[in-house]
């Protein structure tokens, strides 16, 4: 009688474990798919960040060039507004 109850308990535990094992396998496959999708998205985002950093550097260089051009133009404008010294003609 003891052997029969022990065998029944072992069989019940095996059935429960087997059923849970399938669920765990399914969940594991879903998690693997999610990890793959997130890894792909992460790679894409890293590429976008690198592209945006390069664009930012290009814009900073462009702003520096335009600022230098603006300074030059301002200086030329100031020079043009200054009264020019009039040379007197000798008689």
TORSE-24490 format. One record per residue: residue number from 1; chain; x, z, y of N, C-alpha, C in turn. Coordinates in nm, 3 decimals. Example, Ala and Ser with C-alpha at 12.3 -4.5 7.8 and 13.67 -1.06 7.14 Angstrom:
REM residues 2
<rec nr="1" kette="A" n_xx="1.319" n_zz="0.780" n_yy="-0.569" ca_xx="1.230" ca_zz="0.780" ca_yy="-0.450" c_xx="1.320" c_zz="0.780" c_yy="-0.330"/>
<rec nr="2" kette="A" n_xx="1.285" n_zz="0.708" n_yy="-0.225" ca_xx="1.367" ca_zz="0.714" ca_yy="-0.106" c_xx="1.290" c_zz="0.787" c_yy="0.003"/>
***
This chain:
REM residues 91
<rec nr="1" kette="A" n_xx="0.082" n_zz="0.000" n_yy="-0.118" ca_xx="0.000" ca_zz="0.000" ca_yy="0.000" c_xx="0.087" c_zz="0.000" c_yy="0.125"/>
<rec nr="2" kette="A" n_xx="0.194" n_zz="0.077" n_yy="0.121" ca_xx="0.285" ca_zz="0.080" ca_yy="0.236" c_xx="0.350" c_zz="-0.055" c_yy="0.258"/>
<rec nr="3" kette="A" n_xx="0.388" n_zz="-0.120" n_yy="0.148" ca_xx="0.453" ca_zz="-0.249" ca_yy="0.159" c_xx="0.357" c_zz="-0.351" c_yy="0.220"/>
<rec nr="4" kette="A" n_xx="0.232" n_zz="-0.344" n_yy="0.183" ca_xx="0.132" ca_zz="-0.438" ca_yy="0.234" c_xx="0.110" c_zz="-0.419" c_yy="0.383"/>
<rec nr="5" kette="A" n_xx="0.100" n_zz="-0.294" n_yy="0.428" ca_xx="0.080" ca_zz="-0.269" ca_yy="0.571" c_xx="0.206" c_zz="-0.308" c_yy="0.651"/>
<rec nr="6" kette="A" n_xx="0.322" n_zz="-0.283" n_yy="0.593" ca_xx="0.446" ca_zz="-0.322" ca_yy="0.661" c_xx="0.455" c_zz="-0.474" c_yy="0.671"/>
<rec nr="7" kette="A" n_xx="0.416" n_zz="-0.542" n_yy="0.564" ca_xx="0.418" ca_zz="-0.688" ca_yy="0.562" c_xx="0.318" c_zz="-0.744" c_yy="0.663"/>
<rec nr="8" kette="A" n_xx="0.202" n_zz="-0.684" n_yy="0.672" ca_xx="0.100" ca_zz="-0.727" ca_yy="0.770" c_xx="0.149" c_zz="-0.707" c_yy="0.912"/>
<rec nr="9" kette="A" n_xx="0.211" n_zz="-0.595" n_yy="0.938" ca_xx="0.266" ca_zz="-0.566" ca_yy="1.071" c_xx="0.377" c_zz="-0.664" c_yy="1.106"/>
<rec nr="10" kette="A" n_xx="0.463" n_zz="-0.694" n_yy="1.010" ca_xx="0.571" ca_zz="-0.789" ca_yy="1.033" c_xx="0.516" c_zz="-0.928" c_yy="1.059"/>
<rec nr="11" kette="A" n_xx="0.413" n_zz="-0.969" n_yy="0.985" ca_xx="0.350" ca_zz="-1.099" ca_yy="1.004" c_xx="0.284" c_zz="-1.108" c_yy="1.141"/>
<rec nr="12" kette="A" n_xx="0.218" n_zz="-1.003" n_yy="1.183" ca_xx="0.154" ca_zz="-1.001" ca_yy="1.316" c_xx="0.260" c_zz="-1.012" c_yy="1.426"/>
<rec nr="13" kette="A" n_xx="0.368" n_zz="-0.940" n_yy="1.410" ca_xx="0.476" ca_zz="-0.946" ca_yy="1.509" c_xx="0.536" c_zz="-1.086" c_yy="1.513"/>
<rec nr="14" kette="A" n_xx="0.549" n_zz="-1.149" n_yy="1.400" ca_xx="0.604" ca_zz="-1.285" ca_yy="1.393" c_xx="0.512" c_zz="-1.383" c_yy="1.462"/>
<rec nr="15" kette="A" n_xx="0.383" n_zz="-1.372" n_yy="1.441" ca_xx="0.287" ca_zz="-1.462" ca_yy="1.506" c_xx="0.288" c_zz="-1.444" c_yy="1.658"/>
<rec nr="16" kette="A" n_xx="0.293" n_zz="-1.323" n_yy="1.704" ca_xx="0.296" ca_zz="-1.296" ca_yy="1.848" c_xx="0.425" c_zz="-1.351" c_yy="1.909"/>
<rec nr="17" kette="A" n_xx="0.535" n_zz="-1.329" n_yy="1.841" ca_xx="0.664" ca_zz="-1.376" ca_yy="1.891" c_xx="0.669" c_zz="-1.529" c_yy="1.894"/>
<rec nr="18" kette="A" n_xx="0.615" n_zz="-1.592" n_yy="1.792" ca_xx="0.614" ca_zz="-1.738" ca_yy="1.786" c_xx="0.530" c_zz="-1.796" c_yy="1.898"/>
<rec nr="19" kette="A" n_xx="0.414" n_zz="-1.738" n_yy="1.921" ca_xx="0.327" ca_zz="-1.784" ca_yy="2.031" c_xx="0.395" c_zz="-1.766" c_yy="2.166"/>
<rec nr="20" kette="A" n_xx="0.459" n_zz="-1.656" n_yy="2.188" ca_xx="0.530" ca_zz="-1.630" ca_yy="2.313" c_xx="0.650" c_zz="-1.722" c_yy="2.327"/>
<rec nr="21" kette="A" n_xx="0.713" n_zz="-1.752" n_yy="2.213" ca_xx="0.830" ca_zz="-1.840" ca_yy="2.215" c_xx="0.795" c_zz="-1.977" c_yy="2.269"/>
<rec nr="22" kette="A" n_xx="0.679" n_zz="-2.030" n_yy="2.232" ca_xx="0.636" ca_zz="-2.160" ca_yy="2.282" c_xx="0.611" c_zz="-2.155" c_yy="2.433"/>
<rec nr="23" kette="A" n_xx="0.549" n_zz="-2.048" n_yy="2.476" ca_xx="0.524" ca_zz="-2.032" ca_yy="2.620" c_xx="0.655" c_zz="-2.021" c_yy="2.696"/>
<rec nr="24" kette="A" n_xx="0.748" n_zz="-1.949" n_yy="2.639" ca_xx="0.879" ca_zz="-1.932" ca_yy="2.704" c_xx="0.951" c_zz="-2.067" c_yy="2.711"/>
<rec nr="25" kette="A" n_xx="0.941" n_zz="-2.147" n_yy="2.604" ca_xx="1.004" ca_zz="-2.279" ca_yy="2.605" c_xx="0.941" c_zz="-2.368" c_yy="2.713"/>
<rec nr="26" kette="A" n_xx="0.809" n_zz="-2.365" n_yy="2.723" ca_xx="0.741" ca_zz="-2.446" ca_yy="2.825" c_xx="0.782" c_zz="-2.401" c_yy="2.965"/>
<rec nr="27" kette="A" n_xx="0.783" n_zz="-2.271" n_yy="2.984" ca_xx="0.823" ca_zz="-2.218" ca_yy="3.115" c_xx="0.969" c_zz="-2.253" c_yy="3.146"/>
<rec nr="28" kette="A" n_xx="1.053" n_zz="-2.247" n_yy="3.045" ca_xx="1.194" ca_zz="-2.282" ca_yy="3.062" c_xx="1.208" c_zz="-2.428" c_yy="3.104"/>
<rec nr="29" kette="A" n_xx="1.132" n_zz="-2.518" n_yy="3.042" ca_xx="1.137" ca_zz="-2.660" ca_yy="3.078" c_xx="1.087" c_zz="-2.681" c_yy="3.220"/>
<rec nr="30" kette="A" n_xx="0.982" n_zz="-2.610" n_yy="3.259" ca_xx="0.931" ca_zz="-2.621" ca_yy="3.396" c_xx="1.037" c_zz="-2.572" c_yy="3.496"/>
<rec nr="31" kette="A" n_xx="1.101" n_zz="-2.463" n_yy="3.464" ca_xx="1.206" ca_zz="-2.411" ca_yy="3.552" c_xx="1.323" c_zz="-2.507" c_yy="3.562"/>
<rec nr="32" kette="A" n_xx="1.359" n_zz="-2.570" n_yy="3.451" ca_xx="1.468" ca_zz="-2.668" ca_yy="3.454" c_xx="1.431" c_zz="-2.785" c_yy="3.546"/>
<rec nr="33" kette="A" n_xx="1.306" n_zz="-2.830" n_yy="3.538" ca_xx="1.261" ca_zz="-2.940" ca_yy="3.624" c_xx="1.263" c_zz="-2.898" c_yy="3.771"/>
<rec nr="34" kette="A" n_xx="1.222" n_zz="-2.774" n_yy="3.797" ca_xx="1.224" ca_zz="-2.725" ca_yy="3.936" c_xx="1.367" c_zz="-2.714" c_yy="3.987"/>
<rec nr="35" kette="A" n_xx="1.458" n_zz="-2.668" n_yy="3.904" ca_xx="1.599" ca_zz="-2.656" ca_yy="3.944" c_xx="1.655" c_zz="-2.795" c_yy="3.975"/>
<rec nr="36" kette="A" n_xx="1.622" n_zz="-2.893" n_yy="3.892" ca_xx="1.671" ca_zz="-3.030" ca_yy="3.915" c_xx="1.616" c_zz="-3.083" c_yy="4.047"/>
<rec nr="37" kette="A" n_xx="1.488" n_zz="-3.061" n_yy="4.074" ca_xx="1.427" ca_zz="-3.108" ca_yy="4.199" c_xx="1.490" c_zz="-3.039" c_yy="4.320"/>
<rec nr="38" kette="A" n_xx="1.512" n_zz="-2.910" n_yy="4.311" ca_xx="1.571" ca_zz="-2.835" ca_yy="4.422" c_xx="1.716" c_zz="-2.876" c_yy="4.443"/>
<rec nr="39" kette="A" n_xx="1.788" n_zz="-2.902" n_yy="4.335" ca_xx="1.926" ca_zz="-2.947" ca_yy="4.347" c_xx="1.932" c_zz="-3.082" c_yy="4.418"/>
<rec nr="40" kette="A" n_xx="1.842" n_zz="-3.173" n_yy="4.383" ca_xx="1.835" ca_zz="-3.303" ca_yy="4.448" c_xx="1.803" c_zz="-3.287" c_yy="4.596"/>
<rec nr="41" kette="A" n_xx="1.707" n_zz="-3.202" n_yy="4.626" ca_xx="1.669" ca_zz="-3.177" ca_yy="4.766" c_xx="1.785" c_zz="-3.115" c_yy="4.843"/>
<rec nr="42" kette="A" n_xx="1.856" n_zz="-3.024" n_yy="4.780" ca_xx="1.971" ca_zz="-2.958" ca_yy="4.843" c_xx="2.079" c_zz="-3.061" c_yy="4.878"/>
<rec nr="43" kette="A" n_xx="2.107" n_zz="-3.150" n_yy="4.784" ca_xx="2.206" ca_zz="-3.256" ca_yy="4.809" c_xx="2.162" c_zz="-3.344" c_yy="4.925"/>
<rec nr="44" kette="A" n_xx="2.035" n_zz="-3.379" n_yy="4.927" ca_xx="1.982" ca_zz="-3.461" ca_yy="5.035" c_xx="1.994" c_zz="-3.389" c_yy="5.169"/>
<rec nr="45" kette="A" n_xx="1.963" n_zz="-3.262" n_yy="5.171" ca_xx="1.973" ca_zz="-3.184" ca_yy="5.295" c_xx="2.117" c_zz="-3.172" c_yy="5.342"/>
<rec nr="46" kette="A" n_xx="2.209" n_zz="-3.155" n_yy="5.250" ca_xx="2.351" ca_zz="-3.148" ca_yy="5.287" c_xx="2.395" c_zz="-3.279" c_yy="5.351"/>
<rec nr="47" kette="A" n_xx="2.349" n_zz="-3.391" n_yy="5.296" ca_xx="2.382" ca_zz="-3.521" ca_yy="5.353" c_xx="2.324" c_zz="-3.534" c_yy="5.493"/>
<rec nr="48" kette="A" n_xx="2.200" n_zz="-3.490" n_yy="5.511" ca_xx="2.138" ca_zz="-3.495" ca_yy="5.643" c_xx="2.213" c_zz="-3.409" c_yy="5.742"/>
<rec nr="49" kette="A" n_xx="2.256" n_zz="-3.292" n_yy="5.701" ca_xx="2.331" ca_zz="-3.202" ca_yy="5.790" c_xx="2.461" c_zz="-3.269" c_yy="5.833"/>
<rec nr="50" kette="A" n_xx="2.531" n_zz="-3.330" n_yy="5.738" ca_xx="2.657" ca_zz="-3.397" ca_yy="5.771" c_xx="2.633" c_zz="-3.511" c_yy="5.869"/>
<rec nr="51" kette="A" n_xx="2.527" n_zz="-3.587" n_yy="5.847" ca_xx="2.493" ca_zz="-3.697" ca_yy="5.938" c_xx="2.461" c_zz="-3.644" c_yy="6.077"/>
<rec nr="52" kette="A" n_xx="2.382" n_zz="-3.539" n_yy="6.084" ca_xx="2.345" ca_zz="-3.482" ca_yy="6.213" c_xx="2.466" c_zz="-3.422" c_yy="6.285"/>
<rec nr="53" kette="A" n_xx="2.558" n_zz="-3.362" n_yy="6.211" ca_xx="2.678" ca_zz="-3.309" ca_yy="6.274" c_xx="2.761" c_zz="-3.422" c_yy="6.333"/>
<rec nr="54" kette="A" n_xx="2.773" n_zz="-3.532" n_yy="6.262" ca_xx="2.848" ca_zz="-3.647" ca_yy="6.311" c_xx="2.781" c_zz="-3.703" c_yy="6.437"/>
<rec nr="55" kette="A" n_xx="2.648" n_zz="-3.715" n_yy="6.434" ca_xx="2.575" ca_zz="-3.762" ca_yy="6.552" c_xx="2.595" c_zz="-3.668" c_yy="6.670"/>
<rec nr="56" kette="A" n_xx="2.596" n_zz="-3.538" n_yy="6.644" ca_xx="2.618" ca_zz="-3.439" ca_yy="6.750" c_xx="2.756" c_zz="-3.456" c_yy="6.812"/>
<rec nr="57" kette="A" n_xx="2.857" n_zz="-3.478" n_yy="6.729" ca_xx="2.992" ca_zz="-3.500" ca_yy="6.780" c_xx="2.997" c_zz="-3.627" c_yy="6.865"/>
<rec nr="58" kette="A" n_xx="2.930" n_zz="-3.732" n_yy="6.816" ca_xx="2.926" ca_zz="-3.857" ca_yy="6.892" c_xx="2.858" c_zz="-3.838" c_yy="7.027"/>
<rec nr="59" kette="A" n_xx="2.748" n_zz="-3.764" n_yy="7.028" ca_xx="2.677" ca_zz="-3.738" ca_yy="7.154" c_xx="2.762" c_zz="-3.656" c_yy="7.250"/>
<rec nr="60" kette="A" n_xx="2.835" n_zz="-3.557" n_yy="7.195" ca_xx="2.922" ca_zz="-3.477" ca_yy="7.283" c_xx="3.030" c_zz="-3.564" c_yy="7.346"/>
<rec nr="61" kette="A" n_xx="3.087" n_zz="-3.655" n_yy="7.267" ca_xx="3.188" ca_zz="-3.746" ca_yy="7.320" c_xx="3.127" c_zz="-3.838" c_yy="7.427"/>
<rec nr="62" kette="A" n_xx="3.006" n_zz="-3.883" n_yy="7.400" ca_xx="2.938" ca_zz="-3.970" ca_yy="7.497" c_xx="2.909" c_zz="-3.894" c_yy="7.626"/>
<rec nr="63" kette="A" n_xx="2.866" n_zz="-3.770" n_yy="7.616" ca_xx="2.838" ca_zz="-3.688" ca_yy="7.735" c_xx="2.968" c_zz="-3.665" c_yy="7.813"/>
<rec nr="64" kette="A" n_xx="3.077" n_zz="-3.639" n_yy="7.743" ca_xx="3.205" ca_zz="-3.619" ca_yy="7.811" c_xx="3.246" c_zz="-3.745" c_yy="7.887"/>
<rec nr="65" kette="A" n_xx="3.228" n_zz="-3.860" n_yy="7.826" ca_xx="3.261" ca_zz="-3.986" ca_yy="7.892" c_xx="3.174" c_zz="-4.011" c_yy="8.013"/>
<rec nr="66" kette="A" n_xx="3.045" n_zz="-3.984" n_yy="7.999" ca_xx="2.952" ca_zz="-4.004" ca_yy="8.111" c_xx="2.979" c_zz="-3.904" c_yy="8.223"/>
<rec nr="67" kette="A" n_xx="3.018" n_zz="-3.783" n_yy="8.188" ca_xx="3.051" ca_zz="-3.683" ca_yy="8.290" c_xx="3.175" c_zz="-3.726" c_yy="8.368"/>
<rec nr="68" kette="A" n_xx="3.275" n_zz="-3.778" n_yy="8.299" ca_xx="3.394" ca_zz="-3.828" ca_yy="8.367" c_xx="3.359" c_zz="-3.945" c_yy="8.458"/>
<rec nr="69" kette="A" n_xx="3.273" n_zz="-4.033" n_yy="8.410" ca_xx="3.229" ca_zz="-4.147" ca_yy="8.491" c_xx="3.152" c_zz="-4.101" c_yy="8.613"/>
<rec nr="70" kette="A" n_xx="3.069" n_zz="-4.000" n_yy="8.596" ca_xx="2.993" ca_zz="-3.944" ca_yy="8.709" c_xx="3.087" c_zz="-3.883" c_yy="8.812"/>
<rec nr="71" kette="A" n_xx="3.186" n_zz="-3.808" n_yy="8.766" ca_xx="3.283" ca_zz="-3.748" ca_yy="8.858" c_xx="3.357" c_zz="-3.856" c_yy="8.938"/>
<rec nr="72" kette="A" n_xx="3.396" n_zz="-3.962" n_yy="8.870" ca_xx="3.465" ca_zz="-4.072" ca_yy="8.938" c_xx="3.374" c_zz="-4.137" c_yy="9.042"/>
<rec nr="73" kette="A" n_xx="3.249" n_zz="-4.158" n_yy="9.005" ca_xx="3.154" ca_zz="-4.220" ca_yy="9.098" c_xx="3.129" c_zz="-4.130" c_yy="9.218"/>
<rec nr="74" kette="A" n_xx="3.116" n_zz="-3.998" n_yy="9.194" ca_xx="3.098" ca_zz="-3.905" ca_yy="9.306" c_xx="3.217" c_zz="-3.909" c_yy="9.401"/>
<rec nr="75" kette="A" n_xx="3.337" n_zz="-3.913" n_yy="9.343" ca_xx="3.458" ca_zz="-3.918" ca_yy="9.426" c_xx="3.461" c_zz="-4.046" c_yy="9.508"/>
<rec nr="76" kette="A" n_xx="3.425" n_zz="-4.157" n_yy="9.448" ca_xx="3.423" ca_zz="-4.284" ca_yy="9.521" c_xx="3.320" c_zz="-4.280" c_yy="9.633"/>
<rec nr="77" kette="A" n_xx="3.206" n_zz="-4.218" n_yy="9.606" ca_xx="3.101" ca_zz="-4.206" ca_yy="9.708" c_xx="3.148" c_zz="-4.119" c_yy="9.824"/>
<rec nr="78" kette="A" n_xx="3.214" n_zz="-4.008" n_yy="9.793" ca_xx="3.267" ca_zz="-3.922" ca_yy="9.898" c_xx="3.372" c_zz="-3.996" c_yy="9.980"/>
<rec nr="79" kette="A" n_xx="3.457" n_zz="-4.071" n_yy="9.913" ca_xx="3.559" ca_zz="-4.147" ca_yy="9.984" c_xx="3.496" c_zz="-4.253" c_yy="10.073"/>
<rec nr="80" kette="A" n_xx="3.389" n_zz="-4.313" n_yy="10.031" ca_xx="3.322" ca_zz="-4.416" ca_yy="10.109" c_xx="3.252" c_zz="-4.357" c_yy="10.231"/>
<rec nr="81" kette="A" n_xx="3.209" n_zz="-4.234" n_yy="10.224" ca_xx="3.138" ca_zz="-4.170" ca_yy="10.335" c_xx="3.232" c_zz="-4.117" c_yy="10.441"/>
<rec nr="82" kette="A" n_xx="3.356" n_zz="-4.095" n_yy="10.406" ca_xx="3.452" ca_zz="-4.043" ca_yy="10.503" c_xx="3.477" c_zz="-4.148" c_yy="10.610"/>
<rec nr="83" kette="A" n_xx="3.483" n_zz="-4.103" n_yy="10.735" ca_xx="3.511" ca_zz="-4.202" ca_yy="10.840" c_xx="3.654" c_zz="-4.251" c_yy="10.825"/>
<rec nr="84" kette="A" n_xx="3.668" n_zz="-4.380" n_yy="10.841" ca_xx="3.800" ca_zz="-4.439" ca_yy="10.828" c_xx="3.871" c_zz="-4.429" c_yy="10.962"/>
<rec nr="85" kette="A" n_xx="3.997" n_zz="-4.407" n_yy="10.952" ca_xx="4.076" ca_zz="-4.398" ca_yy="11.074" c_xx="4.085" c_zz="-4.538" c_yy="11.135"/>
<rec nr="86" kette="A" n_xx="4.055" n_zz="-4.543" n_yy="11.265" ca_xx="4.057" ca_zz="-4.671" ca_yy="11.335" c_xx="4.196" c_zz="-4.691" c_yy="11.394"/>
<rec nr="87" kette="A" n_xx="4.255" n_zz="-4.802" n_yy="11.364" ca_xx="4.387" ca_zz="-4.831" ca_yy="11.418" c_xx="4.370" c_zz="-4.895" c_yy="11.555"/>
<rec nr="88" kette="A" n_xx="4.447" n_zz="-4.844" n_yy="11.649" ca_xx="4.441" ca_zz="-4.901" ca_yy="11.783" c_xx="4.533" c_zz="-5.020" c_yy="11.790"/>
<rec nr="89" kette="A" n_xx="4.483" n_zz="-5.119" n_yy="11.854" ca_xx="4.566" ca_zz="-5.239" ca_yy="11.872" c_xx="4.658" c_zz="-5.218" c_yy="11.989"/>
<rec nr="90" kette="A" n_xx="4.777" n_zz="-5.264" n_yy="11.977" ca_xx="4.874" ca_zz="-5.256" ca_yy="12.088" c_xx="4.858" c_zz="-5.376" c_yy="12.177"/>
<rec nr="91" kette="A" n_xx="4.863" n_zz="-5.349" n_yy="12.305" ca_xx="4.855" ca_zz="-5.459" ca_yy="12.402" c_xx="4.983" c_zz="-5.485" c_yy="12.465"/>
***
